[in-house]
């Protein structure tokens, strides 16, 4: 049982989003209440029901990856690799001085290389099978991003891709935490990446009527917990973290953001897209994370909610939080940073855990913007429109995905002893 008690800390952060592509700048803009949602310009979306998104514009891999190599990566892998490089740089770790079989990568992505599939399918139809690229499979496969990070740094330990829709990054981080706890690794690069904001991706979500159609006011499109919300806003990006065993981090003098205290996961086993209305599965994931952390409900100060801005999802999550936290739910600060960024799908949990780590570091809760007309059925403190100073001893990050996947992580100030 001794190996299970190994403590895990976060030492590096990296993110690429529509609002900013550096963590410090991103956090500053989140706290200022800014939005990265705008009219889609990377392709012609004029005929789509939803024409807004969290689109990353004028971005490339210059300074990170040689252009020849970048062309062999789908956009989702480019985003994930750059976020990973930034997280490793932030952590200050020298992987050349580490035992390579004790270092690994677990990254989440809900969809993988959708852009490459579209490009090559068009080529197949228009030019025939001989014109399909030899790089198609290594570009589209969901494990391309984690493979690329391991190749770059020579990491020979556990290397996996997790695909559980919008819970992908959270499940990936949870798996990486367990790898360190169970003494299978000392250092892991983890998080999620997604670049499904393509014609096929957008049209498919439009067909489901899942997206906001507030095309005349893009920055107000994502409005979690607001009575006038009309669906989520589709986005792209990546969030990566370096996590490591506590004593390992101390030995190399690493900057420690916070400790990963608990992880819980479950399945609704109900509907393939709709959340359980009573939040039963979500409740179980949160309760499991608390149990894993050995914490009571009054010890969590902040929840970064899944909060996608869908009519059903926001109510179900509110119900689930009240189920688990009971009277302590009223003392919580809750917010959805998807109000700023839209929904990064499989990458969302990585970016949102970064925000939890920074909330703990800085003693501030990021706001839920666009919350003008609160839904009476969503009656918690969602930190409306303005950031709030508050000591955050521990924060929970929730991710719930199509397929009924639920994941919750708890991070907190570094504990003494335990």
N, C-alpha and C positions, 0 to 999 in steps of 0.2 A: 504493500500500500504506500510505501514511502515515495515512490516515483510520482504518484498521483498528487502529492502535495507541492510539487514544484510550482513556484509562482511565476506569473507571466506579466510582463510590462510592455507598454508601447514606447518605442524609442525613435520612430521615424514616421513622417507623414508626407504624402504626395497626392496632389489632385489636379485634374484637368476638367474644367467645366465651362459652361457657356458664360458664366459671370466673371471668372478669372481662372488663370492656369497656373497660379502659384498660391500655396496655402495661405500665406500671410495676407495677400491681397484679397483672396476669396473671403476669408474670415472678416476682414475689415468691411467689405461690401455687404456681407450678410448682416452684420451688426448695424449697418447703416440703413437696412431695409431695402436694398436694391434688388432688382429682378434681372435675371439673364434670359428671360423669355421674350421672344420677338417673332416677327414675321419670318417664315422660312424663305431663305434665299439660296441655299446650296443646291437646290433643284427646283423645278417649276411645280409649285404646289397650288397654282391658281384654280385648278378644278376640284380640289379636295374640300371635303366638308370642314375639316380643321386645317388651318394654314399657319398655325403658330407652333413654336417649339423652342426647347432649350438647345439651340444650335450653336456649335463652336465654329466661329468664322475666322478666316485669315490665319489659320493655324497650320503649322507643319512640324516635322520632327527635327528641323535644323538644330544643330548643337547637341543633339541626343543620338541620332542614328544617321549613318551615311545614306544619301539619297538612293543609291542602288539597293541597299538593304531595305530601306523603307518601302520601296515599290513591291517588295515581296511579302509585305504585311498588310492585312486588311486593316481598315481604320480602327476597329475595336482593339486589335493587338497593338497598333501604334499608340493609342490612348493609354492602354494598360501598361505598356513598356515604359512610356515617358513618366507616368505617375509612379511606377515602381522605381525608376532611376532616381526621381526626386526624393522618394521615401528613403531609399538607401543612402543618398547623399545627406539628407537631413539627419539620419541616424548616426552618421560618422563612422559606420562600421567598415572595416577593411576585410572583405571576404577572402582576400589572398592570405590573410593570417589565420583564417578559421579552418576547422576540419570540414571539408566540403560535404561529407555524408551526414553532418549534423545541422546542415542548413538547407532549407527547402522553400517551395512556393506552393501556395494554394490560392487560386483566384476564381472568382465567380463571374459568370456571364450567362444571361438568360438565353441569348440567341446566337452569339458568336458572329461569324463573318457573313452577315446578311448582304452587305454591299457587294462582296465578291460573288455571291450566288447570283445576284441580279445581273451583274456585269457579264458573267460567263454564260448565263442562260440566254441572254440577249445575243451574245456572240454565237452560241450554238444554233439558235433559230435562224439568224441572219447569214452566217458564214459557214456553218457546218461543223461537225465534230473535230475535224483536224485543226480548227482555229481556237479551240478551248485551251486556255493556258495550262502549262505544266505545273504552275504554282497554285492552281485552284484549290486542291485539297489542303495543302499546308496553310493556305490563307483563310479558308472558311472554317476549319475545325475549331471547336470551342476551346480546346486546350492549347491553341497556338500562343496565346499571351503568356501563360505560365511557363510554357516551354521556352519562349524567347528570353524571359527574365533569367531562367536557370542557366541558359546557354551563355548569356552575357556575363554572369558572375561566377560561372563554374559551380553552381549549387547542385550537388548530387544526391541530396536527401529527398524526402517525400515531395512529390510533384504531382499536383492534381488540379483538375478543373471541376468546379461545382456548378451545376445548372438546375436551379430551382426557381426559375422565373424571377420575380422581384425580390425573393429572399436569397438569391444566389450569393451575394457578397457577405451577408450576415452568416449564412451557413458555412461559407468558406473560411471566414475568420474564426468561427466556432471550432471548425475542424482543425485549424492551424493551432489554436490555443490548446486543444486536447493533445495534439502531437507533441507540444512542448511539455505539457503537464505529465504525459505518460512517458517522458524521457526518450521520445523518438527523434527529437530535435532540440537544438538550443536556440536557433534563430529561424524565423519564418518571414517571408514576404507574402502579404495576404491582402485581400480586398476584392474589388470587382471592377469590371470594365464593360461598356456597352456602346455600340454605334449602330443602332437599329433605326435611326431617324433617316430612313431611305424611302423612296416611293412605295415599295412593297410594304415596309413596316408601317408607314403612316396610313396607307390605304386600308390595310388589314385591321388596324385599331379603329379607324373611322367606320369600317363596316360593322364593327361590334357596337358602335355608338358609345365607346368608352371615353372619348376625348372631348375636351372643352372646345366649343365652337365660338368662343368669344374673340373672333378674328379681328374685330374693329378696335380691340383694346388688349393687345397681347400680354402686357405686364400684369394685367388683372385677371388673366385666364386661370391661373392656379390659385385657388382660394379655399384651402382646407378649412373645414368646420363652419364655413359661411353658408347661410341659407340659400344663397344664389349660385352655389357651385354647380357646375354642369359637366364634370368629368375631369380627367387628369390631362396634363400637358406633357407630351412626349419629349424626352431629352436624351442627350448623349453625353458621355464623359467617363471618367474613371477616378477611383479613390483607392489608394494603396497605403498600407501601413507596414512598418517593420516591428515585429513583436519578438521578444526574447525572454529567456529565463532570467529571473531577477538577479541572481548572483553573477551570472554571465555579464549582464548589463553593467552592474556595479564594478566588476573587475576591470572593465575597459573604460570606466569613467563616462558612461553614456548619459546623455540627458534623458531623464525619464519623465514622460508626460503624465502617465497615470498607470494604474494597475488594472488588468482585466480580471474581474472578480467572478463573473458568472455567465453561463450560457444555457439557453433552453431552446428546444425545437419541438415542433409537433406538426400534425396534419389535421385539417378539418375533416377529411374523408367525406365530403359532402358534394359540392358542386365544383366543376372544373375551373370556373372563373369567379363566381360570386363568393364572397366571404360568408361564413356562418353568421347569421343575423345576431345571434346572442354572443358572438365572440368566444365561443367555447374553446376552439383550438388556440386562438391568440392568448386567451387567459392561461391556458396550460403552459404555453411557451414562456410567458412572463413569470408565472409561479415557479416553473422549473429553474429559470435563471436566478430567481431570488434564493431558492433552495440550494442551488449549486454554489452561490456566493455566501451562504450562511447568513443571509440578511433578513431583517424584518422590513415591512413595507414603509415604516417611518424613516428608514435610513436612505431612501432614494429621494433626491431633491428635484431631479429633472428627467423628463422623458422626451426624447426626440422621436416623435410619433411617426408611424408609417404615413399617415395623413396625406392621402393622394389627391384629395379634392373630388372624390366620387361620392354620390349620394349615399350609397350603401356602406362603403368602406369606412368613412369617417364616423358614422353612427356606430358601426360594429366595434370599432376600436375604442371609442368612448365607453361603450358598454363593457368591453373587456377590461379596460383599466379600472373601472368602478368595481367590477367583479373581484379583481385581485387585490386592489388597494383599499377597498371599503372606505371607512371614514378618512383614511390617510390620503385618498384621492384628491380631497379638497386642499391639501397642503402642497400638492405637486405643482411645479411649473411644467407645462407641456408646450411644445411647439412643433410645427411642421416646416422644416426648411425646404420642402418641396414647393412651398409658396414662392420661394425665390428662384429655384432652379428648375421647376417642373420635375418630372419623374425620370430618373436615370435607369429605371428598370433594374436589371441585374447588378448595376454598379451602385445603386442608391445606398445600400447598407455600408459600403466602404466610406463614401463621402460623409454620411451621417454619423458614423462612429468617430471620424475626425472631428466633427463639430462637438461631439460629446467630450472628447479629450480636451479641446480648447475651452469649452465651457467650464470644465473643472480647473484648468490652468488659470483662467482669467477671472473666474467668479462672475460670469455673466451668462444669461440665458438668451439665445437668439430669438427674434420675434417670428410670429406667424403674420406675414403681411397679407393685405387684401381682406382682412377679417373685419368687414364693415357692418354686416347684418348677421349676427350670430344665430346659428341653428338652435332652436330651443332644445332639441334632443342631444345637442353637443354642448354640455354645460360645465365643462371643466375650465381651468385657467390656461388658455392657449397662448398667453403672452402676446396679446394682439398688437401688431403694428410697430411696436417699439421694443428694443432690447431692454433687459432688466438686470440690474446688478443683484446678484444673489450668490452666496457661498454654495457651491455645488460639491457636496461631499461624494456623491455618487450619481451617475446618470445611466439611464437605460435607453437603448436604441432598438426600435421595433421594425421588423420587415415581414410583410405578408405577401405571398405571391400566388399567381394563378396556379392551379393544381392543388390549392389548399395548403401550401407550405407556409409555416410560421417559424420565425426565428427572433430571439431576443438576446441581447448582450448587455451586460452591466459592467461599466468601468468606474473606477473611483480613485480617490486620493490614495497614495501609497500607504498601506497599512503597516504599522509597527508590530512586529511579532507575528501573530497568527500561527 
